[in-house]
Amino acid sequence: MADGRSEPMITAMRLFLVLCCLLLAGAARADQTDERLDGLFARLRAPDAAEAGTVEATIWRVWAITRTEEAILPFRRGVAAMEEGRLPEALAAFDDVVAKAPEFAEGWNKRATVLYLLRRYDESAADVARTLALEPRHFGALAGLGLIRRAQDRDAEALAAFERGLAVNPHMEQIAGAVRTLRTRVRGRAI
């Protein structure tokens, strides 16, 4: 990323995107309405970090699959373009996804990510809101909202978003670190 994010974060994002592409190749239809998610979210809070990591990967896999046939290929194209840093192409693909599958939370979340990377923060936040309206437990979208608000120097709002994300997924270590930093920074200010 050109916005100063750490190399481990970039590597993790690339790994996640590759995983999404591989999982999309032969997966059954799922999305944020998949009945398995309630049980997965209950298990996500397990104290065992290894188990939580496996559960988190499964949640991401479920989220990344749309039930809308016409949106599958544009979603795959968008993920591949985003992974390769072709952001305008990724944005066009995710525009197509949300037009064809407006009920698909991860389509909105991926477009929010691209808009964030393009520094179009208000548009990104609007797509995060749409993601959360469809999947209120979307810890990735909550973490993304925190990043947006941090980029806008809105520390108290960033902290609140990060804390909401950690309440759903307490195993997001990078977000936990950001929370510790932000708590110090906003101490004494109204949140």
C-alpha positions, 0 to 999 in steps of 0.5 A: 500500500502506498498509504504507509501501512506496515509490510505485515499488514500488506502481506496479510491482505495479499494472503487473504485475497489469494485465499478468497480466490482459491475458496471461491473457485469451487465453493457452494453458495453462501453469504452473510445469510448462511445458517452456519454463521451463528455457530461460527461467531459463537466459536470465534470468541474461543480463547484458543487463538488457533481455533479462532483463526480457523473459525475466522477463516471459515467466516471469511470464506462464507462471506466471500461467496455470493448466491447471485450467479451474475455477481460471481465472476465480477467479484472474482475479477475485483478480488484479483484486480485489488490483489494486483493493485489495479484499483480502478479495475477493482472498483469497476468490478465491485460496482458491478457486483453491488449492482447485481447483488445489492444484498451481498454484504461482502461485495459492499465491503470489498468496494469499501476497501477499494474506496479506502485505498483510493482515499475516497473515505466518505464513499468508503464509509457509506459502503461500510454502513451498507455492509453493516446493515446487511451483516452487523457482525462484519468485524472486517468492515468495523475494522475498516471503518476504524481505519477510515476514521483514523485516516480522517483524524477522527480518533474517537470514532476510530476507537469506537469502530475498532472496539465494536470490531473487537467485541465481535472478533477479539482475536484481531491483534493489529486492531487491538494494538490500534485500540491501545494507541487510540485509547491513550490518544483520546483519553480525556476527550468525549467519545 
